[in-house]
Amino acid sequence: MARDFAKTFYNSAAWIKTSKAYAASRLYICERCGRPAKKYVVHHKKYLTPQNINDPYVALSWDNLQLLCLDCHNNEHNTKNKRKIFFDSSGQVVGVQDLPPKGVPKAP
């Protein structure tokens, strides 16, 4: 799920309109791997924080957005945050799983 401070933003008409328009402008092609993105996420290059979420130049500017397929988006967050993010068919976050540090076995 989206972090608590961002839930309202990701459900806002402004974000939904912006993210859909941005995805369509990129022809639903992942900007990282170049494959058609049947399931995709409009990703913020500069991550949203409680301090910048109300800044439209960060939260809604196309200069800060990138269309990613789910695999590329999960890879982005796995390598930086050590977690796996799950999305529904419309690209909305539906769950987050923290991953153990390297060398630590996963719990059964």
N, C-alpha and C positions, 0 to 999 in steps of 0.2 A: 504494500500500500504506500501511497505518497506519505511523506513525513507530515506530521500534524500541522505544521505551520503552512504547508503548501496545499492542503486538501481543497480549501475554498477556491484558491487560484485555479487549480487544474479542472475544477468543475464550473468555472466561470464561462459565460458566453464569449468574452474576449479571447480566452485561451482556446476554446473549442473552435471558434471561427479562424483564429490565426493559425493554429496547428493544421487544420484541414486545408486551408488555402496554401500553406507552405508545402505540405505533402503533395498536393496536386501540382504545384509549380515545379516540383522536382520529378514529376511523372512517376512517383512511387518507386523510384530507383534509389537503392541505398547509396549514400554519398561516400561510404567508406569502402565497400567491397564491389559496388557497381552492379549487383544483382537486383532483379525486381524484388520489391519488398511486399509480399502478400500480407504479412503482419509487420507493422512498423511502429517506430516511436519517433516523434519529433523531439529531439534531444537538445538541451541547453548546453552549449560549449562551455560557457561560464556557468557553473552550477548555481541554482537558486539558493539563497540563504534568507533567514529572517530579515537581514539588513537590506537586501536588494530586491526582494520579491515584488515590491510596489514600484520599482523603477521600470517603466515601460521600455527603456533602452536596453535593459537586461532581460526582462521577462517576456517581452513581446516582439522585440526587434528581430527581423529576419537575419541580421548580421550575427546574432548569437544562436541561431538555430541550425540544426543539421538533421537530415532525415536518415535514420538508421534502421536496418532490418533488426529483428529481435536478437539474432545471434550477435551482430556487431554491438548492439546496445548492451547486451549482457556481458560481452567481453570488455567493454569500456568500464563497466562498474565492477566486474570481477577483478580486473588488474589494479584498479585504484582503491576500491573500498573493501575488497575481499568479501563480497556478498553476491548472491544471485537474485535477480529481480524477475518476477513473473508478471506477464501482461495478458489481458484478455484480447479478443479478436479486434477490438477497436484501438488497441495500444494503450489502454489505461492500466496503471499499476494495480495488481490484485494481491501481491504478496512479495515479501522480501525474506531471504534466507541468509543468515550470516554464515560464512564459510570459515572453517578452522585455519589457523596459520599453516604455512607449508611445513610438512614434517609431522603434523599432528593428525592422527587418524580421525576420520569422521565417526560420529556416534552411530551405532546400528539402528 
